[in-house]
């Protein structure tokens, strides 16, 4: 596999969870420049401080910058990539999951979620100035092949994004386009739940998995690094879920 040395990597959603782990892992892989983007300026500022400290502690040479970006705003996306210029890879981990099941969610919320997960991803792939042989990596989930009861729209959305990946891989070649589909991963998103409920959900989720534990962002980030480094893979979906699709 090729190295990320001397390369420029953009991580949209890179201020927390899996996105932050991808940005950090890119620095460990000696990327020359990592750009993190988020819709919240405070998160960008905090993340830049954390990643800069990482480069100092481990004597890494990579540069880290950050920008505020509303990925759902087409004009902002166009301006964002025009200012950054030519890059090697772009990773998208941003986008909220649906918080209510099929019976409890309104049409506008469904449309907004689709806009961020699907149309915004397509716009990023269209507007990013990616070098030949570079890559786009999107983020999906297990619902496309194992729809949970009560979440048919999540299944449909996940399937749509996977089809988009294959279409973009054909359209943008030789730029490569792939998707990482994580399962249950311990990120900050769990922190919004009451502690007792969160802990029970984590225990129950872990018990159902073949590996008997929840994933951590750093090991999921390895999948994104693989897609960036391996020049012979495109149009593929990589499930990282502890065997969730088999149980």
CORRASUL-V339638 format. One record per residue. N is the residue number from 0. RES is the residue in three letters. NEAR is the number of other C-alpha atoms within 8 Angstrom. D_LAST is the distance of its C-alpha to the last C-alpha in Angstrom with 2 decimals. Layout:
# CORRASUL-V339638
n->[N/N]
res->[RES/RES]
near->[NEAR/NEAR]
d_last->[D_LAST/D_LAST]
This chain:
# CORRASUL-V339638
n->[0/1/2/3/4/5/6/7/8/9/10/11/12/13/14/15/16/17/18/19/20/21/22/23/24/25/26/27/28/29/30/31/32/33/34/35/36/37/38/39/40/41/42/43/44/45/46/47/48/49/50/51/52/53/54/55/56/57/58/59/60/61/62/63/64/65/66/67/68/69/70/71/72/73/74/75/76/77/78/79/80/81/82/83/84/85/86/87/88/89/90/91/92/93/94/95/96/97/98/99/100/101/102/103/104/105/106/107/108/109/110/111/112/113/114/115/116/117/118/119/120/121/122/123/124/125/126/127/128/129/130/131/132/133/134/135/136/137/138/139/140/141/142/143/144/145/146/147/148/149/150/151/152/153/154/155/156/157/158/159/160/161/162/163/164/165/166/167/168/169/170/171/172/173/174/175/176/177/178/179/180/181/182/183/184/185/186/187/188/189/190/191/192/193/194/195/196/197/198/199/200/201/202/203/204/205/206/207/208/209/210/211/212/213/214/215/216/217/218/219/220/221/222/223/224/225/226/227/228/229/230/231/232/233/234/235/236/237/238/239/240/241/242/243/244/245/246]
res->[UNK/UNK/UNK/UNK/UNK/UNK/UNK/UNK/UNK/UNK/UNK/UNK/UNK/UNK/UNK/UNK/UNK/UNK/UNK/UNK/UNK/UNK/UNK/UNK/UNK/UNK/UNK/UNK/UNK/UNK/UNK/UNK/UNK/UNK/UNK/UNK/UNK/UNK/UNK/UNK/UNK/UNK/UNK/UNK/UNK/UNK/UNK/UNK/UNK/UNK/UNK/UNK/UNK/UNK/UNK/UNK/UNK/UNK/UNK/UNK/UNK/UNK/UNK/UNK/UNK/UNK/UNK/UNK/UNK/UNK/UNK/UNK/UNK/UNK/UNK/UNK/UNK/UNK/UNK/UNK/UNK/UNK/UNK/UNK/UNK/UNK/UNK/UNK/UNK/UNK/UNK/UNK/UNK/UNK/UNK/UNK/UNK/UNK/UNK/UNK/UNK/UNK/UNK/UNK/UNK/UNK/UNK/UNK/UNK/UNK/UNK/UNK/UNK/UNK/UNK/UNK/UNK/UNK/UNK/UNK/UNK/UNK/UNK/UNK/UNK/UNK/UNK/UNK/UNK/UNK/UNK/UNK/UNK/UNK/UNK/UNK/UNK/UNK/UNK/UNK/UNK/UNK/UNK/UNK/UNK/UNK/UNK/UNK/UNK/UNK/UNK/UNK/UNK/UNK/UNK/UNK/UNK/UNK/UNK/UNK/UNK/UNK/UNK/UNK/UNK/UNK/UNK/UNK/UNK/UNK/UNK/UNK/UNK/UNK/UNK/UNK/UNK/UNK/UNK/UNK/UNK/UNK/UNK/UNK/UNK/UNK/UNK/UNK/UNK/UNK/UNK/UNK/UNK/UNK/UNK/UNK/UNK/UNK/UNK/UNK/UNK/UNK/UNK/UNK/UNK/UNK/UNK/UNK/UNK/UNK/UNK/UNK/UNK/UNK/UNK/UNK/UNK/UNK/UNK/UNK/UNK/UNK/UNK/UNK/UNK/UNK/UNK/UNK/UNK/UNK/UNK/UNK/UNK/UNK/UNK/UNK/UNK/UNK/UNK/UNK/UNK/UNK/UNK/UNK/UNK/UNK/UNK]
near->[5/6/6/12/8/8/10/12/14/12/16/13/14/17/13/11/12/13/16/12/13/15/13/10/12/13/13/8/9/12/15/13/12/16/13/16/15/16/8/8/9/6/9/15/9/9/11/11/8/8/10/10/8/10/12/8/7/6/6/11/7/11/8/11/9/10/10/10/11/9/10/8/7/9/6/10/15/9/8/9/11/8/6/7/7/8/15/12/13/13/12/12/12/9/8/5/5/8/4/7/9/9/6/6/9/6/6/6/8/11/8/8/12/10/10/12/11/12/9/12/11/9/10/9/9/6/9/10/9/11/9/6/9/13/14/12/15/13/10/11/11/15/11/12/7/8/11/8/5/7/10/10/8/11/14/9/12/13/10/9/11/11/8/10/14/13/9/11/14/8/6/9/7/7/13/15/16/17/14/15/13/13/12/8/9/11/11/8/7/8/9/6/7/7/7/6/8/11/8/8/8/9/9/8/11/11/9/9/12/9/7/9/10/11/12/9/12/10/8/12/13/10/11/12/11/8/12/12/10/9/10/4/9/9/14/10/9/8/10/11/12/12/10/11/8/4/7]
d_last->[32.56/35.14/35.84/35.74/39.19/41.75/39.25/38.85/35.43/34.80/31.79/31.62/29.80/30.76/31.96/28.80/25.20/23.79/27.03/29.20/27.23/27.76/31.45/31.85/30.16/32.47/35.42/34.27/34.22/37.87/37.66/41.17/40.37/37.30/37.62/35.38/35.49/34.56/35.94/37.23/40.24/39.82/36.37/37.88/40.70/38.55/36.26/39.31/40.61/37.39/37.10/40.83/40.60/37.87/40.25/43.06/41.23/39.94/43.04/41.27/43.44/41.25/42.52/40.47/41.37/39.84/40.40/39.64/37.99/36.89/34.56/35.06/38.81/39.83/43.19/41.74/39.28/42.18/44.42/41.80/41.40/45.12/45.95/43.51/44.59/43.04/39.72/37.37/33.91/32.46/29.07/27.91/25.50/27.33/26.46/25.24/22.06/22.67/23.33/23.38/21.32/22.77/25.29/26.59/27.35/30.59/31.24/33.00/30.11/27.85/30.58/31.05/27.41/27.55/30.86/29.57/26.28/27.77/31.56/32.19/30.05/32.08/35.28/34.52/33.92/37.19/39.30/38.27/40.86/38.67/40.35/39.78/36.85/35.33/32.02/30.19/26.65/24.86/21.81/18.93/15.37/11.88/13.18/14.88/12.01/9.57/12.32/11.98/14.35/17.82/17.62/18.68/21.24/18.93/17.02/20.48/21.78/19.05/19.66/23.37/23.38/21.57/24.27/26.88/25.93/26.53/29.74/31.01/30.40/32.78/35.19/35.61/35.66/36.58/34.93/31.22/28.53/24.84/21.93/19.56/16.34/15.36/12.46/13.51/16.84/19.63/22.51/25.48/23.79/22.42/26.06/27.06/25.30/27.16/26.48/25.22/22.77/21.60/21.14/19.17/16.79/16.40/15.87/13.32/11.35/11.79/10.80/7.21/7.01/7.51/11.04/11.66/13.76/14.50/16.01/19.78/21.88/23.75/20.94/19.80/23.52/23.61/21.77/24.56/27.15/25.89/26.28/29.72/30.89/29.68/32.24/30.74/27.53/27.63/25.77/22.39/19.10/17.46/13.97/14.03/10.90/9.95/6.89/5.63/5.81/3.80/0.00]
